[in-house]
C-alpha cells in the first residue's frame, strides 16, 4: 500500500489539511463551514495515524482502529452539531456566528 510513497508526503498532506481546517474554523463565520473545518482536522489526524502505523508497525493495526474510532466519533459529532444548527436556524433564522450573542431558550 505505502511501498512507493514516502512518509514525508503523508505528513505534508496531513499538515496542509490540518492548517486549512484551522484556518477555516478561525476565519469563517458560518456554522456549517466551521463544522466542515473540524472534520478536515480530524481527517488529517486519521492520515497521520494510518501512515505512522503502516510505516512503524506494519504487522499491527492500532492506527487503523484509532482511525475507525475517530470516524465514528466524527459521525456522531456531525449529527449532533447539525441538529443543533437546525435548531438555531429555526429560532434565529440565520446560522451566522456573529448573530448569535446569547445561548438561551
C-alpha positions in Angstrom: 0.0 0.0 0.0 2.7 2.5 1.0 5.7 0.9 -0.7 6.4 3.6 -3.2 5.2 6.6 -1.2 7.5 8.1 1.4 6.2 9.1 4.9 7.0 12.7 4.3 4.3 13.0 1.6 1.7 11.8 4.1 3.0 14.3 6.7 2.9 17.2 4.2 -0.6 16.3 3.1 -1.8 15.9 6.7 -0.2 19.2 7.7 -1.8 21.1 4.8 -5.2 19.6 5.6 -4.8 20.4 9.3 -3.9 24.1 8.8 -6.6 24.6 6.1 -9.0 23.2 8.7 -7.7 25.5 11.5 -7.8 28.5 9.1 -11.4 27.7 8.0 -12.5 27.3 11.6 -11.0 30.6 12.7 -11.9 32.7 9.7 -15.3 31.5 8.6 -18.5 32.7 10.4 -20.9 30.1 9.1 -21.6 27.2 11.4 -21.7 24.6 8.5 -18.2 25.6 7.2 -16.9 25.6 10.8 -18.2 22.1 11.2 -16.6 21.1 7.8 -13.3 22.5 9.1 -13.4 20.4 12.2 -14.0 17.3 10.0 -10.9 18.3 7.9 -8.8 18.5 11.1 -10.0 15.1 12.2 -9.3 13.6 8.8 -5.7 14.9 8.9 -5.2 13.2 12.2 -6.5 9.9 10.7 -4.0 10.2 7.9 -1.2 10.5 10.4 -2.4 7.5 12.4 -2.6 5.3 9.4 0.7 6.4 7.9 2.7 6.1 11.1 1.1 2.7 11.9 1.9 1.3 8.4 5.5 2.6 8.5 6.5 1.9 12.1 4.4 -1.3 12.9 3.1 -2.8 9.7 2.1 -6.0 11.4 -0.2 -4.3 13.9 -3.5 -2.4 13.2 -3.7 0.0 16.1 -3.6 3.0 13.8 -6.5 1.6 11.8 -8.6 1.0 14.9 -7.9 4.6 16.1 -8.9 5.9 12.7 -12.2 3.9 12.7 -12.9 5.2 16.2 -12.3 8.8 15.1 -14.6 8.3 12.1 -17.3 7.0 14.4 -16.9 9.9 16.8 -16.8 12.4 14.0 -20.1 11.0 12.5 -21.8 11.3 15.9 -20.4 14.8 16.4 -21.6 15.8 13.0 -25.1 14.5 13.5 -25.4 16.3 16.9 -23.9 19.5 15.5 -26.3 19.5 12.5 -29.2 19.0 14.8 -28.1 22.0 16.9 -27.5 24.1 13.8 -31.1 23.3 12.5 -32.5 24.2 15.9 -30.5 27.5 15.9 -31.7 28.3 12.4 -35.4 27.7 13.4 -35.0 30.2 16.2 -32.8 32.9 14.8 -33.3 32.3 11.0 -29.5 32.5 10.5 -26.5 30.3 11.0 -24.1 33.2 11.1 -21.9 33.1 14.3 -21.9 36.9 14.6 -25.7 37.0 15.0 -25.7 34.6 18.0 -24.9 36.7 21.0 -26.6 34.6 23.7 -27.4 31.0 24.3 -30.8 30.7 26.0 -34.3 29.4 25.3 
